[in-house]
């Protein structure tokens, strides 16, 4: 059986593994940040765009329903990736940063990639 020739390397690898485990444990135990997203404003802006497109009522309703479904899916995804809890403005009195513009940009880019 060969003796270990590089004990420093083994200790360094063990230290790195322990550090990575510790960082993962800290991340999992950190409370998510609470932010605000103006869902009503976002849906209203999209509805205004649909009105400008001169769609009939049935197509307008279908497009709005699809966007609402996609938006909620993307909000959930965004919250998971960024370790957030997202509230609408009326659900909080104060103290949470408003991420509406940032999240709207994320949604726009995600929808562009999907189409």
ZIWOLIN-V840547 format. One record per residue. N is the residue number from 1. RES is the residue in one small letter. PHI is phi in radians with two decimals (* if undefined). OMEGA is omega as a letter, one per 40 degrees, with the letter a starting at -180 (* if undefined). NEAR is the number of other ideal C-beta (glycine too) atoms within 12 Angstrom. Layout:
BEGIN
n->(N N)
res->(RES RES)
phi->(PHI PHI)
omega->(OMEGA OMEGA)
near->(NEAR NEAR)
END
This chain:
BEGIN
n->(1 2 3 4 5 6 7 8 9 10 11 12 13 14 15 16 17 18 19 20 21 22 23 24 25 26 27 28 29 30 31 32 33 34 35 36 37 38 39 40 41 42 43 44 45 46 47 48 49 50 51 52 53 54 55 56 57 58 59 60 61 62 63 64 65 66 67 68 69 70 71 72 73 74 75 76 77 78 79 80 81 82 83 84 85 86 87 88 89 90 91 92 93 94 95 96 97 98 99 100 101 102 103 104 105 106 107 108 109 110 111 112 113 114 115)
res->(x x x x x x x x x x x x x x x x x x x x x x x x x x x x x x x x x x x x x x x x x x x x x x x x x x x x x x x x x x x x x x x x x x x x x x x x x x x x x x x x x x x x x x x x x x x x x x x x x x x x x x x x x x x x x x x x x x x)
phi->(* -1.35 -1.46 -1.33 -1.61 -2.21 -1.12 -1.11 -1.10 -1.13 -1.12 -1.15 -1.13 -1.13 -1.12 -1.12 -1.09 -1.13 -1.12 -1.13 -1.06 -1.10 -1.10 -1.14 -1.10 -1.12 -1.05 -1.22 -1.67 -1.51 -1.16 -1.18 -1.39 -1.64 -2.32 -1.95 -2.34 -1.48 -1.15 -1.06 -1.09 -1.12 -1.14 -1.12 -1.09 -1.16 -1.09 -1.05 -1.13 -1.16 -1.09 -1.11 -1.38 0.96 -1.45 -1.27 -1.03 -1.16 -1.16 -1.03 -1.11 -1.13 -1.09 -1.14 -1.13 -1.10 -1.10 -1.04 -1.11 -1.11 -1.06 -1.13 -1.10 -1.22 -1.12 -1.08 -1.06 -1.06 -1.09 -1.17 -1.14 -1.72 0.96 -2.17 -2.02 -1.82 -2.03 -1.43 -0.95 -1.22 -1.47 -2.18 -1.48 -2.97 1.76 -1.81 -1.17 -1.53 -1.92 -0.96 -1.07 -1.07 -1.24 -1.05 -1.09 -1.04 -1.09 -1.03 -1.12 -1.12 -1.19 -1.11 -1.15 -1.35 -1.64)
omega->(a i a a a a i i i i i i i i i i i i i i i i i i i a a a i i i i i i i i a a a i a i i i i i i i i i i a i i i a a i i a i i a i i i i i i a a i a i i i a a a a a i a i a i i a a a a i i i a i i a a a a a i i i a a a i i i i a a *)
near->(3 5 7 11 8 11 11 11 12 14 13 13 15 14 14 14 14 14 14 14 14 14 14 13 12 13 13 12 11 12 11 19 17 23 28 30 38 27 27 18 21 34 27 17 22 27 22 14 18 25 17 11 14 10 16 12 12 11 15 21 15 15 22 26 18 19 27 23 16 25 32 22 18 31 34 20 19 28 23 14 15 22 18 26 22 37 26 24 22 12 17 18 10 11 12 22 20 21 29 28 18 22 33 25 17 26 33 22 15 21 19 12 11 14 9)
END
